[in-house]
Amino acid sequence: MLCEIRPMRLEDLPAVMNIERQVFSLPWPPEAFNASILKDSWVICQGEELLGYIMYHNVLDESMIINFAIAPDHQRRGHGKHLLERTLDIMQQQDLKTFYLDVRVSNVTAQRLYRLHGFEVLGRRKNYYSQPEEDAIVMVRHAKPVTP
């Protein structure tokens, strides 16, 4: 069955929070997921099943990936790659030029995915994460020039 990528909706939030609790050692609290955050957030679905989500925060021509997860049962099947690629394309079409993200030092799988999509290491945030305490790697990607 084909996957669909579409904007996140309020009715997606229970499934999003369920994935959040499964994937992260310190998940966002429910109140962090509110209507204002939906503007630049996307989900990947297979039929009625929500497989994952990605959330951006955009200011002027810069964007920060603030949250990105694929349900454990659907990881390592290319869904994260597909969701990241498609949403970066959408964001670039909206004239966003620079993309940032933070990733745990230990999350080498995610770092590999980001590198494959043009992200480079910019720096490190000491003790950025908790449970467990860990540094974050800050990564950046500059949009490719659009050729007419």
JOQUINOR-V310979 format. One line per field, one symbol per residue. ss: DSSP state (a for helix, b for strand, c for the rest). A space follows every 50 residues. Layout:
ss = ???
This chain:
ss = cccbbbbccaaaaaaaaaaaaaaccccccaaaccaaaaaabbbbbbccbb bbbbbbbbbccbbbbbbbbbcaaaccccaaaaaaaaaaaaaaaccccbbb bbbbcccaaaaaaaaacccbbbbbbbbbbccccbbbbbbbbbcccccc
